[in-house]
Amino acid sequence: SEAAAREGAAAVAVTYARRGTKPVVSLCDVLEANDPIIVAGEPVEVEIKSGDVPAAIEKSDGYVEGSMVIGSQRHFYMEPQNSTCFPTEGGTYALQCATQDPPYFQAAVCAVLGMSTTQVKVTAARVGGGFGGKLKRGTPAACAAALGTHRHGVAVRVKYQRTEDFAMVAGREPMYFEYKLAYDVASMKVTGYDLQMKSDFGFSSCGSPGDLSMGMYWADGPYYFPAYNSKGVGLKSNLPSSASTRAPGVVQSTVVTEAAMRHAAEASGFNVKDWLVNNFYAVGDKTPYGQEMTAPLSLPDVWATLLETSNFDERREKVLAFNRANRFVKRGIDILPVKYGIDHAHTNSSCSIHISAWDGGIQVHHSGCEIGQGINTKVAQGVIATLEQGLGVEIGLHRIQFGLSSTDHNPNCTSTGGSYTSEATTQAAIQACTKLVERLAEVKKGMPVKTVTWESLVTRANDLNVVLGEESSYAPVTDKPWGSRFRYFVWVASVVEVELDCLTGELEVLSAEMVFDCGASLNPAVDMGQIEGAFMMGLGYALQEEVRFDEDGVILTDGTWEYKPPLVADVPHRFSTRLLKNSTNPAGVKSSKATGEPPYGAAAACYFATKMAIASVREDQGKTGHFVPGYPLTIKERQLSCCIEPSTFVV
């Protein structure tokens, strides 16, 4: 039993030897040690250069420079890491794992047991959330369960408790940034941007090199920088290895870019909204990595729609008036644009369709893992739409049954992540169904038109020995390296208004509004759930989810008593999301766009709106000038940033 297992584990005394005098735990420790992560004999570094940044700074009317620390975040999926292994016929094993990557788990177990992939099957039923945390970090549980079954010949389940999950899995990398941003006053344009990033990978690289790369390639955000230089470096600490977390690397770097843009507006006296718009990408502009912006570029439409629906200008004036009239309660409002690149390069998504001649039931096995993102719903829609439209018969979603994601059905697929898996898997399903339509259409030609039903069609096809099954893979080939270009961009904008109690640091998010370019949504209900869910996860990161360790590297925030993910009470009082009307995406599946990660960055408006409220408190006390509160901007950080002193209470 679990109780007996935990009792036995508690009886084992483990003594750890300390190497060196002091563990490298905090980000300050990491920066001081400056110990680079080495992969394949080389430090992990990513650098992007475009134009001459030093020359741009020298010739500019002015520039700002600063630094910023972005903290870590835990995935906080509802279902902790767990795997169950069953002995099966012929000395083989079947594992049920909470995973986003069954083939990776299969390979890990096979390596531990010294067995072939034909002897180990890994399946994933509906998983209770992932956010990147179940790509790789659940393999110790899977391997331990498999080893127990291999040794004792019985089913074994290994499940982490929440505190164990927090201690072992880690999460988003904490990062330190330094920036310089130069501008021209007359044109109100950025002339050069330099961004330096140092990332705490933990004790090993794991998936962090990819996160570092994403942080660099997405860091430009929605802005055109004529001269640009960014460099990211991976550093080592004595903490658990970091793990990819929703929009990995991207959230941190784009927040700093937004902070640098607002810093420049503050220093130059530019109107923030006008300054941001004036530096948006336009068709024909090139990104720092050389990709040209092409039509349709919907950011102007997204922005204009949000300005109209949110009444931003009028509300900002009301916020300023409120702050002038109130001393200990302040408000803030911010508007923020987002660009998020999506690429299908190196994707391998597969789908198999099998139809029963008995009653027309459709069995679907695809390579994606259902982790709450609605992938099965989108695939089902793709299957039914392709078959019904291609054959001109009514079928209905009720006929579809999904099998588990499994290595014996889809052995060579890529993991579920990066926001594109739903559309890629749907495309694989559409391709398989298109082949079925070609065969069944020939059968239909020989049947009386008025009597053709789905059941009669598949029965007749089976009588004629027509194969009622098909499979297909969606694996687009590109000759360009990963990250050198994107298939398309997702454009988002948000307005957030907050109210801050300056004495306690308590904060209410009064309103959050988004306009999201989803292309032609495959399923608006599913996409709205993804958009608003991503925003709420981003809100937690911006305002309350702080990860802390003691000096020995023991996690202090290992449960909800200390670690604070957003709850129902943290949802904005007014929460509004609009999908951009009449949008298309020629590069997407059925003209759609991804929704899992792109909205995450829109929640950074919560941070900047709160910073505006804090600035008003500071101004009342004669404390003017630029300041940089921590990210996340927790209740403690908010209260301290307000600089409340005993003299403040004298009326």
DRENZA-5741 format. One record per residue (C-alpha): x, y, z; chain. Coordinates in steps of 0.001 Angstrom, whole numbers, plus 500000, padded with zeros to 6 digits. Each point is the difference from the previous one (the first is absolute). Layout:
BEGIN
     c1     c2     c3 chaine
      X      Y      Z      A
...
***
This chain:
BEGIN
     c1     c2     c3 chaine
 500000 500000 500000      A
 501028 503620 499694      A
 500067 500328 503787      A
 502377 497031 500345      A
 502213 501331 497223      A
 500266 503390 501655      A
 500698 498434 503373      A
 502835 498004 498459      A
 501411 503021 498203      A
 499922 502020 503215      A
 502117 497336 501703      A
 502862 500588 497546      A
 502523 502549 501272      A
 501721 501906 497214      A
 503142 502047 500631      A
 501131 502476 497372      A
 503609 501106 499712      A
 500454 503684 499251      A
 502463 500976 497296      A
 501363 503480 500558      A
 499224 502394 502816      A
 496637 501354 498920      A
 497251 498676 497725      A
 499190 502171 496994      A
 496311 500669 500591      A
 498857 503576 499413      A
 500274 501825 496706      A
 502597 502242 501643      A
 502020 496859 500809      A
 499630 498849 496393      A
 501224 503309 498598      A
 502911 500106 502435      A
 501082 496427 499205      A
 499532 500616 496259      A
 500367 496266 499306      A
 498807 499296 496443      A
 498056 496884 499108      A
 502028 497872 497589      A
 498298 497917 497308      A
 502049 498044 497443      A
 503139 501725 501280      A
 498690 503516 499445      A
 498274 502599 502202      A
 496286 500408 499259      A
 499706 503406 498349      A
 497601 501530 497486      A
 500783 503290 498271      A
 498086 501991 497391      A
 501469 503076 498305      A
 498505 502382 497480      A
 501491 503410 499255      A
 502461 502004 502109      A
 498540 500579 503460      A
 502995 501935 501476      A
 499905 502406 497051      A
 496235 500412 500353      A
 500386 500844 503681      A
 502784 502484 499300      A
 497996 501839 497315      A
 496700 499957 501876      A
 498288 502922 501729      A
 499916 497946 503158      A
 500034 496515 501436      A
 498962 498174 503138      A
 501685 497100 501689      A
 498949 497779 502829      A
 499840 496528 501470      A
 497186 497728 501042      A
 499602 496706 501863      A
 497208 497650 498929      A
 499266 497228 502483      A
 499091 496348 499590      A
 496546 498443 499806      A
 498660 496509 500660      A
 497707 498215 497544      A
 497399 499190 502647      A
 498121 497506 497860      A
 497060 498429 501808      A
 501339 496441 499701      A
 503537 499472 501386      A
 502504 497784 498189      A
 498945 496347 500068      A
 500427 496781 498049      A
 498627 496470 500343      A
 501680 496949 498502      A
 498202 496695 499315      A
 501619 496670 499106      A
 498556 498745 496712      A
 500216 496817 497955      A
 503364 498759 498781      A
 502159 501867 502484      A
 498893 503392 498733      A
 498813 503058 501874      A
 497248 502574 499551      A
 500308 503382 501682      A
 497328 502605 500553      A
 501767 503322 500455      A
 499035 503600 500593      A
 502115 501266 497126      A
 500171 502352 497046      A
 502490 497738 498221      A
 499310 496224 500056      A
 502919 499072 497669      A
 502483 501811 502245      A
 498690 498172 503074      A
 500149 496719 498067      A
 503633 500602 499049      A
 500914 500836 503613      A
 498387 496830 501375      A
 501586 497833 497297      A
 503405 501460 500844      A
 499571 499212 503702      A
 498724 496443 499432      A
 502212 499208 497016      A
 496960 499054 497916      A
 498742 500675 496493      A
 497261 502498 499198      A
 497938 497029 498804      A
 499943 498752 503604      A
 498933 503257 501682      A
 496809 501861 499155      A
 499243 503441 501414      A
 496523 501501 499896      A
 498666 503359 501134      A
 496363 500449 500882      A
 498585 503466 500648      A
 502712 501728 502034      A
 499219 502439 502800      A
 501988 502883 498554      A
 503559 500195 498743      A
 501239 503482 499022      A
 503347 498448 499004      A
 500577 498322 503373      A
 499029 496585 498656      A
 502244 499996 496953      A
 502979 498338 501688      A
 499971 500472 503744      A
 497617 497137 500727      A
 502422 497354 498740      A
 501445 499213 503481      A
 496505 498960 501128      A
 499467 497936 496822      A
 503381 498282 500289      A
 499536 499293 503715      A
 496596 498445 499372      A
 501358 497887 497128      A
 502962 498862 502075      A
 497684 498963 502830      A
 497820 497985 497626      A
 503056 498454 498369      A
 501376 498935 503389      A
 496809 498773 501677      A
 497691 499059 497116      A
 497071 502083 501278      A
 498400 503285 499024      A
 501784 502964 501564      A
 498909 503613 500186      A
 502292 502917 500836      A
 498308 503291 500815      A
 501524 503205 501329      A
 498291 502001 502700      A
 499725 503717 499269      A
 502936 500884 502237      A
 502169 497347 498343      A
 498965 501202 496564      A
 500964 503577 500892      A
 503366 498908 501379      A
 500963 497743 497085      A
 498537 501430 496827      A
 500964 503695 500297      A
 498469 502229 497324      A
 500630 503228 498123      A
 503584 501263 500014      A
 500742 503101 502103      A
 501849 502517 497829      A
 502046 503172 500304      A
 499909 502616 497237      A
 501893 503143 499081      A
 498794 502279 497214      A
 500802 503175 498074      A
 497425 501608 497733      A
 500736 503062 497833      A
 497436 502293 498388      A
 499523 502951 497666      A
 497784 502769 501385      A
 498770 501552 496742      A
 498828 496734 498445      A
 499109 498430 503358      A
 501733 496829 498824      A
 502318 497462 501607      A
 503415 500104 498336      A
 501730 497140 501835      A
 499390 497338 502635      A
 502481 497873 501929      A
 498770 497177 502246      A
 502219 497750 502109      A
 498473 497014 501788      A
 501407 497566 502567      A
 497858 496996 500833      A
 500186 497644 502990      A
 499665 496524 498473      A
 500426 498151 503293      A
 502565 497223 500364      A
 499633 498756 496395      A
 498758 501233 496661      A
 496885 497805 499534      A
 497649 501992 497716      A
 501388 503427 500909      A
 502174 500534 496876      A
 496826 499992 497922      A
 498356 502406 502452      A
 503032 502290 499735      A
 499753 499941 496221      A
 496289 500813 500115      A
 500694 502875 502355      A
 502420 501486 497493      A
 497975 499440 496812      A
 496750 501340 501469      A
 501536 502919 501949      A
 499341 502663 497338      A
 496286 499758 500733      A
 497796 502067 497653      A
 502650 502704 499484      A
 502316 500761 497100      A
 503589 500586 501099      A
 502274 501298 497191      A
 503043 498978 502016      A
 499732 497092 502393      A
 502294 497847 502087      A
 498962 497326 502453      A
 502010 497328 501762      A
 498853 497315 502391      A
 502246 497847 502191      A
 499089 496913 502016      A
 501500 499805 503506      A
 500192 497238 502596      A
 498664 499900 503555      A
 499436 497321 502641      A
 496235 500042 499514      A
 497956 497382 498115      A
 500206 500329 496224      A
 497462 502455 498649      A
 497210 498690 497792      A
 498263 501579 497025      A
 496943 501925 501165      A
 497231 501421 497816      A
 501604 502502 497554      A
 503482 499039 501314      A
 502560 502784 499961      A
 497626 502200 498048      A
 498104 501423 502965      A
 503171 501154 501721      A
 501675 501645 497004      A
 496891 501736 498655      A
 499154 501436 503444      A
 503451 501609 500068      A
 499547 501383 496482      A
 496696 501551 501096      A
 501721 501405 503099      A
 502766 501517 497850      A
 497438 501582 497652      A
 498127 501548 502933      A
 503270 501153 501563      A
 500828 501868 496781      A
 496547 501603 499892      A
 500435 501143 503600      A
 503466 501461 499336      A
 499018 501761 496769      A
 496561 501195 501016      A
 498293 498061 497207      A
 496385 498971 500389      A
 500383 496274 500703      A
 497156 498857 497761      A
 501113 502153 497040      A
 503623 498983 500493      A
 499175 496298 499907      A
 497801 500309 496896      A
 502612 502042 498185      A
 502479 497134 500296      A
 497711 497140 498977      A
 501133 497700 497221      A
 498635 500834 496565      A
 499820 497911 496842      A
 503466 499900 498440      A
 501925 500437 503260      A
 502518 497299 500867      A
 500435 498378 503386      A
 503481 499820 501580      A
 500246 496407 498728      A
 499204 501038 496442      A
 496357 499056 499528      A
 497983 502502 498013      A
 496603 501014 501270      A
 497351 499143 497432      A
 496270 500560 499665      A
 497647 499335 501641      A
 501486 501852 502994      A
 497064 500511 502307      A
 501593 501834 502945      A
 498580 503417 498947      A
 496504 498492 499852      A
 500444 498242 503357      A
 501258 503228 501587      A
 497279 502210 498515      A
 497283 497578 501053      A
 501285 499913 503557      A
 500291 503786 500243      A
 496399 500345 498879      A
 498485 497257 502143      A
 501978 500831 503157      A
 499688 503814 499875      A
 503630 500023 501072      A
 500716 503722 499621      A
 496916 501065 501955      A
 500625 497429 502729      A
 503632 501037 500363      A
 498934 503565 500683      A
 497550 498725 502615      A
 502781 497957 501639      A
 502234 503077 500197      A
 497126 502013 501533      A
 499326 497204 502518      A
 503647 499977 501058      A
 500044 503756 500498      A
 496962 499712 502277      A
 501159 497012 502074      A
 503028 499526 502199      A
 500093 496395 501149      A
 498036 498285 497240      A
 501393 500359 496496      A
 499146 498716 496576      A
 502013 499137 496934      A
 499199 499149 496390      A
 502158 498643 497214      A
 499666 498981 496374      A
 502362 497397 498609      A
 500546 498381 496559      A
 501281 496461 499373      A
 501617 498289 497024      A
 500485 496245 500265      A
 501654 497936 497283      A
 498754 496517 499135      A
 501943 497510 497899      A
 499233 496442 498898      A
 503614 499135 499156      A
 501134 496620 501356      A
 496401 499093 500838      A
 498963 496388 499478      A
 496346 499518 500901      A
 498125 496884 498938      A
 496445 498734 499994      A
 498346 496683 499128      A
 496306 499598 499169      A
 498131 496683 500033      A
 496325 499647 499122      A
 497748 497181 501131      A
 497912 498483 497186      A
 497541 498779 502628      A
 498619 503385 501084      A
 502238 502691 498509      A
 501849 500699 503261      A
 503292 501840 499520      A
 503009 499140 502129      A
 502696 502711 500103      A
 503533 499675 501306      A
 502189 503098 499755      A
 503412 500909 501322      A
 498963 502974 502105      A
 499387 499788 503728      A
 496767 501439 501341      A
 501195 502211 502868      A
 496960 502217 500267      A
 500571 502021 496830      A
 497090 498429 498092      A
 502093 498197 497392      A
 497506 497125 499677      A
 497173 502420 499282      A
 501930 501693 497197      A
 501118 496698 498476      A
 496420 498669 500121      A
 498758 503102 498207      A
 502679 499594 497340      A
 499065 496347 499464      A
 496260 500548 499738      A
 500243 503151 497875      A
 502320 498314 497492      A
 497882 496841 499700      A
 496606 501737 499880      A
 501035 502684 497535      A
 501918 497564 497821      A
 497285 497342 499853      A
 496835 502055 500371      A
 498552 497832 502764      A
 499140 500754 503600      A
 502209 498284 502554      A
 500084 501904 503302      A
 502601 500451 502717      A
 498300 497361 502186      A
 501511 497238 497864      A
 503585 500858 500936      A
 501872 498241 502786      A
 503596 500890 500836      A
 502544 497418 501002      A
 502742 500840 502475      A
 503139 501717 498758      A
 502284 497008 499715      A
 503447 499057 498763      A
 498672 496909 498225      A
 497681 502121 497834      A
 502156 503118 499590      A
 503611 499013 500728      A
 501980 502788 498331      A
 498079 503148 500826      A
 501241 503208 501546      A
 498879 501135 503423      A
 496843 501941 500812      A
 501105 503587 500545      A
 500834 503289 498336      A
 496312 500863 499447      A
 499907 498492 496502      A
 499243 496340 500835      A
 496218 500377 499728      A
 500177 501483 496512      A
 502772 497641 498846      A
 498113 496923 501208      A
 496777 501284 498459      A
 501843 500384 496700      A
 501230 496391 500217      A
 496393 498884 500615      A
 498752 502036 497037      A
 502640 498428 497752      A
 499003 496473 501066      A
 496302 500746 499484      A
 500679 501513 496571      A
 501440 496651 498903      A
 496950 498196 501398      A
 497704 502387 498130      A
 501732 499146 496713      A
 499310 496287 500485      A
 496485 500326 501383      A
 498948 502478 497304      A
 500627 497303 497394      A
 497786 497589 501957      A
 497263 502612 500270      A
 499874 500432 496212      A
 498638 496465 499690      A
 497195 500502 502544      A
 496526 501534 499573      A
 500378 503624 501063      A
 496789 500210 502061      A
 500812 496977 502132      A
 503616 500860 500861      A
 500605 500395 503698      A
 503263 499842 501910      A
 499164 496519 501285      A
 498998 498671 496576      A
 503070 501544 498379      A
 502541 498401 502345      A
 498149 496669 499937      A
 500090 499977 496204      A
 503674 500994 500006      A
 500822 497126 502327      A
 498050 497561 497767      A
 502218 501164 497115      A
 503131 499460 502104      A
 500786 503727 500070      A
 502345 500752 502869      A
 498188 502013 502669      A
 503110 501222 501736      A
 502659 502593 499289      A
 502845 501798 501696      A
 502028 503077 499235      A
 502780 502116 501437      A
 500368 503742 499877      A
 503745 500626 499914      A
 500828 503153 498026      A
 503581 500189 498768      A
 502057 503168 500232      A
 503562 500625 498855      A
 500434 502834 502505      A
 501323 499569 503562      A
 497576 500035 502904      A
 499098 503529 501079      A
 501182 501698 496797      A
 496444 500633 498925      A
 496423 499482 501101      A
 497120 498595 498057      A
 497761 502812 501225      A
 499543 502483 502836      A
 497207 500273 502536      A
 499067 503557 501001      A
 498378 500884 503329      A
 499383 503154 502012      A
 498744 500509 503540      A
 498818 502782 502301      A
 500164 499423 503746      A
 498789 502279 502810      A
 500893 499362 503652      A
 499320 501513 503425      A
 502693 499918 502672      A
 499775 500407 503774      A
 503309 501749 500599      A
 500138 499195 503715      A
 499605 496236 499726      A
 501038 499296 496406      A
 496660 498306 499319      A
 498984 500227 496335      A
 496771 499579 498064      A
 500073 499517 496236      A
 496954 502032 499092      A
 499984 499254 496306      A
 501855 498012 497357      A
 499075 500236 496340      A
 501625 498273 497054      A
 499678 499965 496252      A
 501529 496875 498479      A
 500674 499229 496349      A
 499073 496333 499796      A
 499679 499873 496219      A
 496964 497844 499230      A
 499617 498206 503327      A
 499656 496212 499798      A
 497810 500179 503108      A
 499326 503404 501605      A
 498875 498519 503336      A
 503184 497944 500348      A
 502178 502892 498861      A
 498384 502445 502414      A
 500751 497579 502823      A
 503635 499806 498947      A
 500317 503775 499625      A
 498502 500864 503366      A
 501758 497100 501733      A
 503371 501158 498671      A
 499276 503537 501146      A
 499153 498815 503526      A
 503170 497923 500203      A
 501916 503086 498869      A
 498190 502110 502605      A
 501199 497622 502708      A
 503578 500297 498748      A
 499807 503799 499817      A
 498470 500620 503420      A
 500291 497144 502490      A
 501814 496757 499130      A
 503335 500392 501766      A
 502441 497069 500318      A
 502344 500160 503009      A
 502784 497757 501356      A
 502013 500034 503202      A
 503788 500392 499921      A
 500458 496223 499673      A
 497753 499799 496935      A
 496940 498549 501777      A
 496829 501336 498416      A
 497878 502091 502359      A
 497031 500479 497677      A
 499070 496351 499549      A
 496215 500220 500289      A
 497067 502363 499939      A
 500661 501288 503528      A
 503055 501872 498666      A
 499689 499789 496215      A
 497012 501919 498662      A
 498592 499070 496588      A
 496994 502121 498983      A
 496660 498953 501459      A
 496419 500915 499146      A
 500271 503170 502086      A
 502949 501120 497878      A
 498056 499955 496729      A
 499528 503577 498724      A
 496651 501480 501027      A
 499314 500653 496332      A
 501635 497493 497672      A
 499329 500493 496296      A
 501548 498262 497000      A
 499202 500668 496357      A
 501188 498044 496995      A
 500945 502299 497128      A
 497249 499954 497389      A
 500534 499044 496361      A
 503557 498805 500599      A
 501748 497446 497812      A
 503257 498112 500169      A
 501108 498440 496697      A
 502890 498255 501786      A
 497769 498324 502607      A
 497962 496816 500030      A
 496567 500964 498662      A
 501174 503638 500379      A
 500221 499656 503809      A
 502619 501176 502475      A
 501434 498539 503206      A
 498634 501099 503378      A
 501830 498098 502763      A
 503014 502251 500600      A
 499553 503297 498071      A
 497565 501617 502503      A
 502304 499369 502957      A
 502070 503136 499432      A
 496900 502209 499964      A
 499756 499564 503776      A
 503184 502057 500451      A
 497662 503002 499786      A
 499043 499087 503605      A
 503580 500735 501070      A
 500248 503311 498173      A
 496551 501167 501147      A
 501005 499219 503598      A
 503279 501829 499516      A
 498031 503082 498876      A
 497966 499870 503232      A
 503181 499672 502083      A
 501592 502918 498137      A
 497093 502213 501048      A
 500581 499109 503670      A
 503693 500765 499680      A
 499325 503322 498288      A
 497759 501053 502897      A
 503014 499500 502254      A
 502388 501873 497742      A
 501675 496846 498725      A
 500205 500513 496255      A
 502165 498334 497414      A
 500304 496577 498475      A
 499600 496929 502195      A
 499876 496281 499221      A
 497934 497811 502344      A
 500507 496248 499943      A
 498207 497589 497707      A
 497778 498511 501317      A
 498707 503155 501636      A
 498809 498208 503140      A
 498048 501537 502880      A
 503240 500462 501965      A
 501767 501563 497031      A
 497048 502315 499392      A
 499870 501167 503591      A
 503739 500620 500191      A
 500061 501779 496630      A
 497394 502471 501302      A
 502648 501197 502531      A
 497420 500617 502715      A
 501617 501595 503087      A
 498589 501123 503374      A
 499995 503602 498779      A
 497611 498926 497243      A
 497222 499668 502577      A
 500267 503601 501190      A
 497086 501971 498568      A
***
